[in-house]
Structure formats: C-alpha cells, structure tokens
Amino acid sequence: MSSTLVLIAGPFLLGYLLGSIPFGLLLTRAAGLGDIRKVGSGNIGATNVLRTGRKGLAAATLLLDALKGVAAVLIAGQIGQLAAVGAAAGAVIGHMFPVWLSFRGGKGMATALGIMWGLSWPVGAVACAAWLVVAAAFRYSSLATLLSMVAGAIAAWFLAGDAAALLLTLLVPLVWLRHHENIGRLLRGVEPRIGQRGPGPAASSGS
C-alpha cells in the first residue's frame, strides 16, 4: 500500500505543478492585456481569454492548457500506468486549484481533454468528437463540455485501463461542479450560445 501511494504521490505532484501553470494569465499579460482575472468571468481559461477579442491568444491558451495535461501523463507514464493516472489527476486539480493563484483556477475541461489524449488517444478522440457534435447541434459550449466529459468517461471503460476509467469517471462530477453556474443558466434558458456575447461577468463556460 505504501509503495503504491509513493508511486502515485510523486507523479501527482508533477502533474499538479504542470497543471497549475496559468497559461491564460501569462499569455494575456505578455500581450499587454493586463490581468485576465479582471476580464469577463475572471476565469483563466480559454473562453474568458476569448473575451479580450484575441482569438489567437484564446486558441493558444486552449492548446497549452491541453498540452500540459498530455505532458504530465506522458512524462509520468515512463514509470507506469498507475503513475500516469496519478499525474493526470494532479494536472486537472492543478489547473482548477493552482497554489500560485490562491487556488482559484480554471474549470478544467481543456486539461481534462489533454489527459484523456495522454492516457488513451481513442478516449480523447471520442470526447473531442462528442464536444464538436453537441456544440454544432445546440451551440452551447458549456453543454458540449459537460456531455463530452461523460462521453470520455464512458469510452474509457472500454478503451482504457480500469485506473484511467475510474479517474475520468470521478472527474465528471468535479468538472460539472465547476460549471454549476453554466448548468443553472442552461436550465433557465439564459446560457449564451457560441458566438453570442454573454450577459455579464458571471457568464462563462471557460476551461
């Protein structure tokens, strides 16, 4: 038991440190746009970066937030599958609760997609395909995010190991909880659609 905990704890810390890199904040500051936490929803994810009007920065944020998840899994995966799963968990937790930002980070979807690709690329492909289909059909980024997490978790039970599948299943309620405001707006019918300007600072489906 103790050796298993050590095998998971080290990779988890590695994943946390990589996941906690706030690329949205760093990129917007480097571009001279100030503190992204004072824009829109205050979120550090790609959706809120898009509210600056800089599509390139938003795309870079999305890519880098996903890549830090992939990197954490691939690095730890050199030790073994269990270590990869530990690093994957750390990456998502680090993005959501970065120590550098008083534990106020993003909502985790981009990094979650990254760890899916790292743990099992078919699972990542299923989740991305689900996001695209839901987004195209309903034009809600938040709904696409929520359902793609479920699709990825279900796919993992068929396409990945039990440890990876269990982790992704446990991450579903966490990501959904981080999107509780979006869920409330979806239920009320006031969630902004993709391409539609949000009603105010609270509106965000950011990652």
Secondary structure, 3 states (H helix, E strand, C coil): CHHHHHHHHHHHHHHHHHHCCCHHHHHHHHCCCCCHHHCCCCCCCHHHHHCCCCHHHHHHHHHHHHHHHHHHHHHHCCCCHHHHHHHHHHHHHHHHCCHHHCCCCCCCHHHHHHHHHHHCHHHHHHHHHHHHHHHHHHCCHHHHHHHHHHHHHHHHHHHCCHHHHHHHHHHHHHHHHHCHHHHHHHHHCCCCCCCCCCCCCCCCCCC
